[in-house]
């Protein structure tokens, strides 16, 4: 058991929850801790508008960004050890659960962007979505390959990621390796050299290191609206909070911001919220107070066990449904499950629990749960 657990943790350290690899010492994330008493400052992009009244910028304690609830995400080696020596009570169930999300070939016109008249939303696995709305094409958190040695559990809905063309905007929610993948960034950049890259504060150096031109990158703080090219751009894209953290290597803990994205259609007034990676926090209520009910909510449902390790970074299915109701959203589309093995729960459990909660009264009248296959287009109304 210890050997397999060490192997699992080594793999995990190569992705979102540790961010260290190549033989370096791996520290696991501990539950939320009060922000240290360092010098506090505020940061935002002064060139972008702020939509929340009174918002002066994101808080930093020392060099680390702070979550909306006033906490920073700490790392403790003791937490890693506790997980390493704790036996997973669902070990056998997880071992025998080979479920993967169904995959359908992506429509060639959606893949190549040759027909922009269809308003569609396509899940490409994990937190990668293709959003074609109002004649514009947005790609979120593109990850098309294995994340270091953590293997992708299902294929892409197309043979070659380089065939994904005519992307107007690429959005990166945060810097963890399962959301910001260098190889995928380079593929998207080569196929879409005119795309604008939208990201959180202080992420630009990570993108320029991948070859993205600095003049194609916009950083934003929470509650700031990106400046999109062209007066006729039909969508408003606003960077919003998430309860999470950052680390990609040694010495960069929480030095790059994290967040979510609200997409609003200027003509229809419809809205879509991409949550990125998030734990439970006050931002769900703050978002609905600022913008009103959301039409489409793209919410993570996986990587939540063991809770003492994961609850400070991710929401479980029960919390996803709760967030969906707080947002007063119309349609829930789950993500962040089934693509990579990042935690202790069996592969099929996140979606199964989400469906069970929804079917047993978890949703209100007029709300619905949509579970499209990878590559299946959902029509945006």
Helices and strands as residue ranges (DSSP letters): H 2-13, E 33-34, E 40-43, E 49-50, E 58-61, E 64-65, E 71-72, H 77-85, H 91-96, H 108-112, E 120-123, E 129-133, E 136-140, G 161-163, E 169-171, H 182-191, E 196-200, H 204-208, G 214-216, E 217-220, E 224-225, E 235-240, E 260-265, E 271-274, H 283-291, E 296-300, H 307-310, H 317-326, E 331-335, H 349-357, I 358-362, E 368-370, E 377-379
